[in-house]
Amino acid sequence: MYCSKCGEQNPDGNSFCGKCGAALTQTASVPQRPLGTVRTSGLARASLVLGILSLFIGPLSILAIIFGAVALHQTDRDPNLKGSGQATAGLVLGIVFALLWIIGIIILSYLDIEDWFWYL
């Protein structure tokens, strides 16, 4: 039996949905999906793109982290919204590249200016 509120499949004997807690009706024999179309979160996609770009432009990692966290929250609340994988990837990439940029800046701050241009 499918929940008419969130679309989750539940065992036939259940009175309430195991995911959202809504009361289940025994007459639902055909899988019913929630009204509306399933779509991908734009913030999740933006988080992933910004996470990748933050390898080259460090400050973008902050936006990737923010967008990823907001997109994860949105995809958890809305069953018609997908993209939690993209949001997670963008969040992780943003955190990793932010840490790498911070470590790189710390290392460069300990070097003399002449050491930066060792190749000249």
N, C-alpha and C positions, 0 to 999 in steps of 0.2 A: 504494500500500500504506500502511496506517495502522499506527502504532506501538501496540502493545497496552499500553504503559506510560503514555504521555502523550497519545495520540490524534493526534499530528502526522502529516500526510500526507507520505509520502516517495516518491521515484521508485522504480519497480519493481525496479531493479537494486541498490539499496542493501542492504548487510548490516546496517548500524547506523543508528539514528535520528539525523537531523541536529540534532534539538533536545535530546534527553536522553541520547543515546548508547547506548540499550538495543539489544540484538540483535533484528533483525527476522526474523520467520518468513515463509517464502514461501507459506504456506498461507492467509494472511489476505487474502481477496478482498473481503469485505464490510467497509465502514467500521466499525471498532470504536472506540467512545469509552470513555474510562476509566469504571470503575464509580463511581456516585455522581451526584448531581445538581449541575448548575452553579448557583451561588448568588452573590449580590453581597455583597461584604465590608461588614459593618456599620461598620467603622472608616473605610472609604472614604466611605460616606454621611455619617458623623458629621464627617469632615474637611471635606467640602463645605459642610455646614450651618454648622459653626463658622467656616469661612472667610468665608461670607457675613455671619454675625452679627458677626464681628470688625470690620466697618465701623463698627458702633455701639458695641460693647464691646471695646475694644482688647486686654485680656488674653486673650480667647478665641483670638486669633491664635496664641498659643503652643501651645494645644491643637490647633488646626487643623494646624500644622506637624508636631507630634509624631504625631498620628493619620494624617496623610497619608503621612509617611515609613514608618511601620509598615505601613500598608495596601499601599503600593507593594511593600514587601518581601514581604508575604504573597501578593499576587497574582502576583508573579514566581515564587514557589516552588510554588504550587498551581494546576494547570491547571483545576481545577473552580471556581476562585474568580475572579469578574470584578469590575470596579470600578476598574481602574487609571486610567481617565479621571477618575472622580470624585475619586480620591485625589490625582491630579496637580493638578486644579483647586483642591481644598481647600488643598493645599500652596502653590501659587502665590498664591492669595488671602491665605492666612495670612502669607506673607512680605511681600507688597505692603502689606497693611493694617498690619502691624507696623511696617514702615518709615515709613509715613505717620503713624502715631500717634507714633512717636519724633520725627520731624521736627516735628510739631505741638507736642509737649511742649517741644522745644528752643526753638522760636519763642516760645511763650508764656512760657518762663522768662526771656527777654530783655525782655519787656514789663513795664512797671510795672502795678501792680494797677489804677490808674485807667484805663489803656489797655484793660483787659479789658472795662470797663463804659462804653465810649464812647457807647453808645446811650441811657444814662440822662440 
